[in-house]
């Protein structure tokens, strides 16, 4: 589909970074020519009877879609006029439909069709699924209808609505709409204008626009960027390419994950630290939350090179302390770090490897010590214990070998055994490994290491 991309795609966006908000406008400032026409004819027959759709009919016949829209079913067709097709041919620099392959033409034509009859009164601002296949099985390419401007993908104007057929309804449009990449989707939706500006500034548009790769993008809406700048006392002009790049890549996954496949846990993003992909925490209990702060507000905007989910906050690559703060299973560890005044130390550049005990691990320790909580331990008690859990390196599990490893507690070395999983000091199990942060990596353990 690269040959059919709009010329403006080069202006734009990270990814396959991008994601999408829907603003639902109940009122329509503009008017369109609404001439409901009821007919016992099929969609194909109605188009064939109107000279202004002769090129559309020829295109349908060329790829064998005329029969599909001439039979029983229920479709909504956004029908480009002859003028719309002629403009497309000029835009592509070709002389006729014969210069467009059947495969590409089929994809484009099906992009104008959706399942079910949608009269104009039932159309709202938002994303709709076409019948054109997306990059993953079972997911159709999306297009955006803005009822405040009566435009589709900020490109084609709806000029006439509600031409009823026996098997659906036709709405007339003044341009041919083209399947869009993630970048194209972001550019065409003004709710992502801040994201687009950021992607352009970070020079990520070309890399993340490629149809040779597939992405999932958690796309912050404009209000998310406004909040991010305000909370960090920044202006957009103050953001540099070097600052923006890791933040934007942290919103992008290197594979396609539709909403139906999203699960709680950690996923790898395209942002990296110490040659490893930084992890993003996903929770799906009530709503889909990222790092316990950003909410997914729109899902499954399907592009030619991936999928977009819109979010309401900008997320940033976390330090190991941030990772602990974002996970309720580490709440006692966080309280211990605060009491021991080690938060600033472990928020530094690193690298650090932290063997992080869960709340259950701390509860077991309290029971063994016959104490009720951290209140019974002093700062001086906690510091040597906590430092015994930290190694001055970014040691991912695949790099661990049998032997002893020094910790930040100068008097404590830990014994590592990797023969059957990762075991610390003969009995402590690593139950989750390789949660990569900006300044180090966390391995979750089921007991507290006691010097």
C-alpha positions as CSV (number, residue, x, y, z in Angstrom):
1,X,0.0,0.0,0.0
2,X,3.0,2.3,0.1
3,X,2.3,3.4,-3.4
4,X,-1.2,4.6,-2.4
5,X,-0.1,6.6,0.7
6,X,-1.0,10.2,0.8
7,X,1.8,12.6,0.2
8,X,1.6,14.0,3.7
9,X,2.7,10.8,5.4
10,X,6.2,12.0,5.5
11,X,5.3,14.8,7.8
12,X,4.7,12.4,10.6
13,X,4.4,10.1,13.3
14,X,6.0,7.8,15.6
15,X,4.7,4.8,15.3
16,X,3.7,3.1,15.1
17,X,3.5,5.4,17.8
18,X,0.6,6.6,18.0
19,X,-3.0,6.0,19.4
20,X,-6.2,7.7,19.2
21,X,-9.0,9.4,20.9
22,X,-12.5,9.6,20.0
23,X,-14.5,12.6,20.7
24,X,-18.2,12.0,20.2
25,X,-19.9,15.1,18.9
26,X,-23.7,15.0,19.2
27,X,-24.2,18.1,17.3
28,X,-23.3,18.7,13.7
29,X,-22.2,22.2,12.7
30,X,-22.3,21.5,9.0
31,X,-25.1,20.4,6.7
32,X,-24.9,17.8,4.0
33,X,-27.3,16.9,1.3
34,X,-29.6,14.3,2.9
35,X,-31.8,12.8,0.2
36,X,-33.0,9.4,1.5
37,X,-33.8,7.3,-1.5
38,X,-35.5,3.9,-0.9
39,X,-34.9,1.3,-3.5
40,X,-35.5,-2.4,-4.1
41,X,-32.3,-2.4,-6.1
42,X,-28.9,-3.7,-4.8
43,X,-26.0,-1.3,-4.0
44,X,-24.3,-2.4,-7.3
45,X,-27.4,-1.8,-9.3
46,X,-27.9,1.7,-7.9
47,X,-24.3,2.6,-8.6
48,X,-24.6,1.2,-12.1
49,X,-27.7,3.3,-12.8
50,X,-25.9,6.5,-11.9
51,X,-23.3,7.8,-14.4
52,X,-21.4,9.6,-11.7
53,X,-20.4,6.2,-10.3
54,X,-19.2,4.6,-13.5
55,X,-15.6,4.4,-12.4
56,X,-16.6,2.9,-9.1
57,X,-18.6,0.3,-10.9
58,X,-15.7,-0.4,-13.3
59,X,-13.4,-0.8,-10.3
60,X,-15.8,-3.2,-8.6
61,X,-16.1,-5.2,-11.8
62,X,-12.3,-5.3,-12.3
63,X,-11.8,-7.1,-9.0
64,X,-15.1,-9.1,-8.9
65,X,-16.7,-7.2,-6.0
66,X,-19.7,-6.1,-8.0
67,X,-21.4,-9.5,-7.5
68,X,-20.8,-9.3,-3.7
69,X,-22.6,-6.0,-3.4
70,X,-25.3,-7.1,-5.8
71,X,-26.5,-10.0,-3.5
72,X,-28.1,-10.3,-0.2
73,X,-26.4,-8.8,2.8
74,X,-26.3,-5.7,4.8
75,X,-23.6,-3.1,4.0
76,X,-22.8,0.6,4.3
77,X,-20.8,1.9,1.3
78,X,-19.1,5.2,1.2
79,X,-19.1,5.7,-2.6
80,X,-16.5,7.9,-4.3
81,X,-17.7,9.8,-7.4
82,X,-16.0,9.8,-10.8
83,X,-14.4,13.0,-9.8
84,X,-13.0,11.4,-6.7
85,X,-11.5,8.6,-8.7
86,X,-10.0,11.0,-11.2
87,X,-8.4,13.0,-8.4
88,X,-6.9,9.7,-7.0
89,X,-5.4,8.8,-10.4
90,X,-3.8,12.2,-10.7
91,X,-2.5,11.9,-7.1
92,X,-1.0,8.5,-7.9
93,X,0.4,9.7,-11.2
94,X,-1.4,6.9,-13.2
95,X,-3.7,7.1,-16.1
96,X,-6.4,4.5,-15.3
97,X,-7.5,1.7,-13.0
98,X,-5.5,-0.7,-15.1
99,X,-2.4,0.8,-13.6
100,X,-3.5,-0.4,-10.1
101,X,-3.1,-4.0,-9.2
102,X,-6.2,-6.0,-8.4
103,X,-4.8,-6.7,-4.9
104,X,-4.4,-3.1,-4.1
105,X,-7.6,-2.0,-5.7
106,X,-9.5,-4.7,-3.7
107,X,-8.0,-3.5,-0.5
108,X,-9.0,0.1,-1.3
109,X,-12.5,-0.7,-2.4
110,X,-13.2,-2.8,0.7
111,X,-11.9,0.1,2.8
112,X,-15.1,1.9,1.7
113,X,-17.4,-0.8,2.9
114,X,-18.5,-1.7,6.4
115,X,-20.9,-4.4,7.6
116,X,-24.4,-3.3,8.6
117,X,-26.5,-0.4,7.5
118,X,-25.5,2.9,9.1
119,X,-27.8,5.7,8.2
120,X,-26.4,9.2,8.7
121,X,-28.4,9.6,11.9
122,X,-26.6,6.6,13.3
123,X,-23.1,7.8,12.5
124,X,-21.1,9.3,15.3
125,X,-17.6,10.7,15.5
126,X,-15.3,7.8,16.0
127,X,-13.6,4.8,14.4
128,X,-15.4,2.2,12.3
129,X,-14.2,-1.1,10.9
130,X,-14.1,-1.6,7.2
131,X,-14.2,-4.9,5.3
132,X,-10.6,-4.4,4.3
133,X,-8.3,-6.9,6.1
134,X,-5.8,-5.6,8.6
135,X,-2.3,-7.0,9.3
136,X,-3.7,-9.7,11.7
137,X,-6.4,-12.3,11.1
138,X,-9.9,-11.3,12.1
139,X,-9.2,-7.5,12.4
140,X,-10.3,-5.1,9.7
141,X,-8.7,-1.8,8.8
142,X,-10.2,1.2,10.6
143,X,-11.3,4.6,9.3
144,X,-12.3,7.7,11.3
145,X,-15.5,9.6,10.8
146,X,-15.7,13.1,12.1
147,X,-19.3,14.2,12.1
148,X,-18.4,17.8,13.1
149,X,-16.6,18.2,9.7
150,X,-18.4,15.4,7.8
151,X,-15.0,14.0,6.8
152,X,-13.6,10.5,6.7
153,X,-9.9,10.3,7.7
154,X,-9.8,14.1,7.4
155,X,-9.8,13.5,3.7
156,X,-13.1,12.7,2.1
157,X,-16.2,14.9,2.6
158,X,-19.6,13.1,2.8
159,X,-21.6,15.0,0.2
160,X,-24.8,13.0,0.2
161,X,-26.3,10.4,2.6
162,X,-28.9,7.7,3.0
163,X,-29.3,6.3,-0.5
164,X,-31.1,3.1,0.6
165,X,-30.6,-0.1,-1.2
166,X,-32.1,-3.6,-0.8
167,X,-28.9,-4.7,0.8
168,X,-27.7,-1.6,2.6
169,X,-27.1,2.1,2.3
170,X,-24.9,4.4,0.2
171,X,-23.3,7.6,1.3
172,X,-21.5,9.6,-1.4
173,X,-18.0,11.0,-0.8
174,X,-15.9,13.4,-2.8
175,X,-12.5,11.6,-2.5
176,X,-11.3,8.0,-2.4
177,X,-10.1,7.1,1.1
178,X,-6.9,5.0,1.4
179,X,-5.9,2.4,4.0
180,X,-3.7,4.1,6.5
181,X,-0.6,3.3,8.5
182,X,-0.3,4.2,12.2
183,X,1.4,7.4,11.3
184,X,-1.4,8.3,8.8
185,X,-4.0,7.6,11.5
186,X,-2.3,10.0,13.9
187,X,-2.0,12.7,11.3
188,X,-5.6,12.5,10.3
189,X,-7.0,12.8,13.8
190,X,-6.5,16.2,15.4
191,X,-6.7,14.6,18.8
192,X,-3.2,13.3,18.2
193,X,-1.6,16.5,16.9
194,X,0.7,16.8,19.9
195,X,1.8,13.2,19.4
196,X,2.5,13.9,15.7
197,X,4.6,16.9,16.6
198,X,6.5,14.9,19.1
199,X,7.2,12.1,16.6
200,X,8.3,14.5,14.0
201,X,10.6,16.2,16.5
202,X,12.1,12.9,17.5
203,X,12.6,11.9,13.8
204,X,10.7,8.7,14.3
205,X,8.1,9.0,11.6
206,X,9.9,7.2,8.8
207,X,11.0,4.3,11.0
208,X,7.7,3.7,12.6
209,X,5.6,4.2,9.4
210,X,7.0,1.2,7.6
211,X,4.7,-1.5,6.5
212,X,7.6,-3.9,6.9
213,X,7.1,-3.9,10.6
214,X,4.1,-4.3,12.8
215,X,3.5,-2.4,16.1
216,X,1.1,-1.8,18.9
217,X,1.0,1.8,19.9
218,X,-0.4,3.2,23.1
219,X,-1.2,6.7,21.8
220,X,-1.5,9.6,24.2
221,X,-4.2,12.1,23.3
222,X,-3.5,15.9,23.3
223,X,-4.8,16.4,26.8
224,X,-2.3,13.7,28.0
225,X,0.6,15.7,26.5
226,X,-0.8,18.9,28.1
227,X,-0.9,17.2,31.5
228,X,2.6,15.8,31.1
229,X,4.1,19.2,30.2
230,X,2.3,20.9,33.0
231,X,3.2,18.4,35.7
232,X,6.9,18.5,34.7
233,X,6.9,22.3,34.3
234,X,7.9,22.0,30.7
235,X,7.0,23.6,27.3
236,X,7.0,21.6,24.1
237,X,9.8,23.7,22.7
238,X,12.0,22.6,25.6
239,X,11.7,19.0,24.7
240,X,14.6,17.7,22.6
241,X,14.9,14.7,20.3
242,X,17.0,13.0,22.9
243,X,14.4,13.5,25.6
244,X,11.4,12.5,23.4
245,X,12.8,9.4,21.7
246,X,12.9,7.1,24.7
247,X,9.5,8.4,25.9
248,X,7.8,7.8,22.5
249,X,9.4,4.4,22.0
250,X,8.1,3.4,25.5
251,X,4.6,3.7,24.0
252,X,5.3,1.2,21.3
253,X,5.4,-2.6,21.2
254,X,7.2,-4.5,18.5
255,X,4.2,-6.8,17.8
256,X,0.4,-6.5,17.3
257,X,-1.7,-7.0,20.4
258,X,-5.5,-6.3,20.0
259,X,-7.6,-5.6,23.0
260,X,-8.8,-9.2,23.1
261,X,-5.3,-10.4,23.7
262,X,-4.2,-7.9,26.4
263,X,-3.4,-9.6,29.7
264,X,-2.1,-8.4,33.0
265,X,1.7,-8.6,33.3
266,X,4.8,-7.0,31.9
267,X,5.4,-6.4,28.2
268,X,8.5,-5.3,26.3
269,X,8.5,-1.9,24.6
270,X,10.8,-0.5,22.0
271,X,12.5,1.7,24.5
272,X,15.7,0.2,25.8
273,X,18.2,0.4,28.6
274,X,21.5,-1.5,28.8
275,X,20.7,-3.2,25.5
276,X,17.4,-4.6,26.9
277,X,13.8,-3.6,26.2
278,X,12.2,-1.7,29.0
279,X,9.1,-3.2,30.4
280,X,5.6,-1.8,30.6
281,X,3.1,-3.0,33.3
282,X,-0.4,-3.8,32.1
283,X,-3.4,-4.4,34.4
284,X,-6.8,-5.5,33.1
285,X,-8.8,-5.9,36.3
286,X,-11.4,-3.1,35.8
287,X,-10.1,-1.0,33.0
288,X,-6.9,-1.5,31.0
289,X,-4.2,0.5,32.9
290,X,-0.6,1.0,32.1
291,X,1.9,1.4,34.9
292,X,-1.1,1.9,37.2
293,X,-1.7,5.4,35.9
294,X,-2.5,5.6,32.2
295,X,-6.0,4.4,31.1
296,X,-6.7,2.9,27.7
297,X,-9.7,4.9,26.5
298,X,-10.0,3.7,22.9
299,X,-9.0,0.3,21.5
300,X,-8.3,-1.5,18.3
301,X,-7.8,1.2,15.7
302,X,-6.4,-1.1,13.0
303,X,-3.8,0.3,10.7
304,X,-1.9,-1.3,7.8
305,X,1.2,-1.8,10.0
306,X,-0.4,-2.5,13.4
307,X,-2.9,-1.4,15.9
308,X,-3.5,1.7,18.1
309,X,-4.9,2.0,21.6
310,X,-5.5,5.6,22.8
311,X,-4.5,6.5,26.4
312,X,-5.2,9.4,28.7
313,X,-1.7,9.9,30.0
314,X,1.9,10.0,28.7
315,X,3.9,7.2,30.2
316,X,7.7,7.4,30.8
317,X,10.3,4.7,31.2
318,X,10.4,3.8,34.9
319,X,13.3,3.4,37.2
320,X,13.4,0.3,39.4
321,X,11.9,2.4,42.2
322,X,9.1,3.4,39.9
323,X,8.5,-0.2,39.0
324,X,8.1,-1.1,42.6
325,X,5.8,1.9,43.3
326,X,3.6,0.8,40.4
327,X,3.1,-2.7,41.6
328,X,1.0,-3.3,44.8
329,X,2.8,-6.6,45.4
330,X,5.9,-4.5,46.3
331,X,4.2,-2.1,48.7
332,X,6.1,-3.3,51.8
333,X,9.4,-3.2,49.9
334,X,8.6,0.4,48.9
335,X,7.8,1.3,52.5
336,X,11.1,-0.3,53.6
337,X,13.1,1.7,51.0
338,X,11.5,4.9,52.1
339,X,12.2,4.1,55.8
340,X,15.8,3.2,55.0
341,X,16.1,6.4,52.9
342,X,17.4,4.4,49.9
343,X,14.8,5.7,47.3
344,X,17.1,8.4,45.9
345,X,20.1,6.0,45.7
346,X,18.1,3.4,43.7
347,X,16.6,6.1,41.5
348,X,20.1,7.0,40.2
349,X,21.7,6.1,36.9
350,X,22.6,2.6,38.0
351,X,22.9,0.0,36.7
352,X,21.3,-2.0,39.4
353,X,19.9,-5.5,39.7
354,X,17.3,-5.8,42.5
355,X,16.1,-9.1,43.8
356,X,12.7,-7.8,45.0
357,X,10.8,-9.6,47.7
358,X,7.0,-9.6,47.5
359,X,4.7,-8.6,50.3
360,X,4.2,-12.3,51.1
361,X,8.0,-12.7,51.5
362,X,8.1,-9.8,54.0
363,X,5.1,-11.2,55.9
364,X,7.0,-14.5,56.2
365,X,10.0,-12.6,57.5
366,X,7.9,-10.7,60.1
367,X,6.5,-14.0,61.3
368,X,9.9,-15.6,61.6
369,X,11.2,-12.5,63.5
370,X,8.0,-12.5,65.6
371,X,7.3,-8.9,64.7
372,X,4.1,-7.4,63.3
373,X,5.4,-4.9,60.7
374,X,8.2,-2.6,59.5
375,X,7.3,-0.4,62.5
376,X,9.3,-2.9,64.6
377,X,12.4,-2.4,62.5
378,X,14.7,0.6,62.5
379,X,16.4,2.3,59.6
380,X,19.7,0.8,60.8
381,X,18.0,-2.7,60.8
382,X,16.7,-2.3,57.2
383,X,19.7,-0.8,55.4
384,X,21.9,-3.9,55.4
385,X,19.0,-6.2,54.6
386,X,17.9,-4.1,51.6
387,X,21.4,-3.5,50.2
388,X,21.9,-7.3,50.3
389,X,19.2,-7.5,47.6
390,X,21.0,-5.1,45.2
391,X,23.8,-5.9,42.8
392,X,25.7,-3.2,40.9
393,X,25.0,-4.4,37.4
394,X,22.1,-4.9,35.0
395,X,22.2,-8.7,35.2
396,X,19.3,-10.3,33.2
397,X,18.5,-13.9,33.9
398,X,20.1,-15.2,30.8
399,X,23.4,-13.8,31.9
400,X,23.4,-15.4,35.4
401,X,25.7,-18.3,36.1
402,X,26.4,-20.5,39.1
403,X,28.5,-18.7,41.7
404,X,28.6,-16.0,44.3
405,X,27.8,-12.4,43.5
406,X,28.7,-9.3,45.6
407,X,25.9,-7.0,46.7
408,X,25.8,-3.4,47.8
409,X,26.0,-4.8,51.3
410,X,29.8,-5.1,51.5
411,X,29.5,-8.0,54.0
412,X,27.0,-10.1,52.0
413,X,27.5,-12.1,48.8
414,X,24.6,-14.0,47.4
415,X,25.0,-17.5,46.0
416,X,23.3,-18.0,42.6
417,X,22.3,-21.4,41.2
418,X,20.7,-21.6,37.7
419,X,20.6,-25.4,37.3
420,X,16.8,-25.5,37.8
421,X,15.4,-22.0,37.5
422,X,17.2,-19.3,39.5
423,X,17.8,-20.0,43.2
424,X,19.4,-17.6,45.6
425,X,21.2,-18.8,48.7
426,X,20.0,-22.4,48.2
427,X,16.3,-21.8,48.9
428,X,15.1,-18.4,47.6
429,X,13.3,-18.7,44.3
430,X,13.2,-16.1,41.5
431,X,9.5,-16.3,40.6
432,X,9.5,-13.6,37.9
433,X,12.6,-12.4,36.1
434,X,13.8,-9.6,33.9
435,X,11.5,-6.7,34.6
436,X,13.7,-4.1,32.9
437,X,13.7,-0.5,34.0
438,X,15.5,2.6,33.0
439,X,18.3,2.2,35.5
440,X,18.3,-1.6,36.1
441,X,16.4,-4.8,36.2
442,X,14.2,-6.5,38.8
443,X,13.9,-10.2,39.6
444,X,11.0,-11.1,41.9
445,X,11.9,-13.4,44.8
446,X,9.7,-15.3,47.3
447,X,11.8,-14.8,50.4
448,X,13.7,-11.9,51.9
449,X,17.5,-12.3,51.8
450,X,18.8,-12.0,55.3
451,X,22.5,-11.1,55.7
